[in-house]
Amino acid sequence: MSIRSIGAGAWRTDLVLALMSNLVWAQEANKETEKTVRSFEELQTILKVGQKVAVTDDRGGEIKGKVGELTASSLVVLAPVNRNRTFTKDSITKIRRTDSSWNGALIGLGVGAAIAAAGIKSSIYQGEAAYFWVFAGSWLFPTVGAITGVVVDKQTGNDPIYLAPSRASQPSVTVSPWLVNGGGGVSVSVRF
């Protein structure tokens, strides 16, 4: 076995270890998501004035903006183009934070660059492995890190932070006739 083949295997091992550490970082970041609260009182402990949010009302409409004011009974969202809106706590079904992808990209870029720097430093005397790390470290790992950062940021930064307590649905029975060429029937739906 020549030194050349040992060096070639070493850079592959280093590549696998670097990619695995990036995935572990992404999974750990995903575990640190905010909890979802079910009461408006709890919401006041985690939501601050100026934070970017998307609020869904009881009609299914969504408005994005910044928190202007939060009281025990209402939320004011400062939306662009003078679409400010005041929501009562009973009219809100869901609130989620909205997050720019830039901070995730920059964090991922930093992690990828740090992995590349560690790889370059550890393989500086290993021949081909050092060439690989200089090549991959200059663009591959920072790029993969930035993409991973954006994906993690999108998955964790936009989770719901408030879900309204479910309103008790009323039991109902729906009967619908079916009419088709040559026959018919009835569809019965029961909801409770």
N, C-alpha and C positions, 0 to 999 in steps of 0.2 A: 504494500500500500504506500502510495507516495504522499508527500506533504500536500501536494496540490489537491488530492482527493479528500484529505482530512479537512483542509480549509473550505472546500466546497460544501461538505456536509455541515460544517460549523455554521456557515451563514444561513443554511436552511433551518437549522435548529434555532438560531437567533431570531429568524423571521417568525417562526411559529411561536416562540416565547413572547415576542413583542406583540404579535396580534392577539394572543391569549390574554396578555396583561391589559390590552386595550379593551377587550370584551369584559374582563372582570371589572374594570373601572366603570364601564357602561352599566353593568348589572348593579353595582353598588350604588351608583347615582340614581338608578331607577328605584331602589329600595327606600331612598330618602324622600319620597314624595310626601307632601302635606296630607294630613288626615282630612277627611270630609266631615264637616259638622252638620248637625241636623236641627239646631236651634239658632234663632237670630241672636240670642244672647251670647252664645259661644262664638258666633261669627265676629262679634265686636272684638274678641281677643286676638284674632289672627288677621283681620283685614284692616288696613290702615289707609288714611286719606292720601290720595295721590297714586295709589296702586292701580295698574291697568287691569280691568275686568271685562268680562262678557256676561251680561245678565239676561236670562231667559224668563219671560213672564208667563202667566198662566194661559195666555192665548198662543203660546209657541213662538212669539217674536223675540228676537235677540238684539240687544244694543251693546256696542262696545265703547268703552271710554275709560275715564279715570274716576276713582271714588272721590266725590266732592264732599260728602257728609254721610255719616252712618250713625243712626240713633237706634233706640230700642224698638222703634216701630217703622222706620223708613230708611231708604238708601237713595242718595242722590248721585247719579252718574253724569259726569261732565263729558259729553260726546262731542266730536268734531262738528263743525258747521252748525253751531247753535241748536243741536238736537239734545240739549240737556233734558234729563228725565228724572222725576222723582217716583220711586217705587214704594208702595206699602209692603210690609213684610208678608202680607197675605197674597200679594200679586206675584211674588217671586217664586219660581219653581227650582231654578238652578243658578248658581254663580260659579264662574271659573276664572282663574287668573289667565291673562293673556301675556305671553312672554315673547320677546324678540329672540330670534335664533342667533343673533350675533354673539351674545355672551357664551352660549354653548359652543359655537364654532371657535371662539378664541380660547376657551378652556381646553377643548379637544386638540386644537393646534398646539397649545403648550404641552399637553401630555404627549402628543406624537413627537414633538421636537425633543422632549426630555428622554423619551425612549430611544430615539435616534442618537442623541448625544451619549447616552450610556452605552449603546451598542458600538459606537465609534471608539469610545474610550476603552472598552473591554476587548476590542478586536484589533487594536492598533498594530500589534506585532504578529497577526495571524494571516498575512498574505491576502489571499482572495477575499476572505471574510471582511477585511478592512475596506476593500474596494466596494463590496456590496453595501456596507453600512454607510459609506460616504455617498454612494449613489442613492440608496433608498432614504437615507437620512436627510438628503437635501430636498426631497419633494414627496416621497411616498408616505412616510409615517406622519408628517405634519398634515398631509391631505386626508389620509384615512382618519386621523385623530379629529380633524375639523368636521368631517362628515359624521363620524360617530357622535361628536358633541352636538351637532344639529339634531340628529335623530333622538338622542337621549333628551335634549331640551324640549323637543316637540312632544315626546311621550310623557315627560314628567311635569313640564311647566304649564300645561293647559288642563290639568285634571280638575274636576269640580272640587271646590272647597266648601260649597254649601248646597245641600239638597233639601228642599222643603219636606216636612213630614207629609207622608202620603195622606191625601184626603180620603176619607172613607167613601168608597163607591156604593151607590145604592143598588140593591139587587134589581135586576130587570129581566124580562123575557121578551124576545123579539121573534115575531113570526113573519116569514117572507114567502110569498107564493112563487113557484117556478112554473113558467109556461113555456113549453117548447113544442115544436112541431110533432104532433102525434102523442103527446103526453103532458104530464105536469107533475107537480109535487109541492111539498112544503118544507121549508128550512126553518128549524127552531133553534134559537140561540138563548142560552140561559147564562146570565152573569150574576155572580154573587161575591 
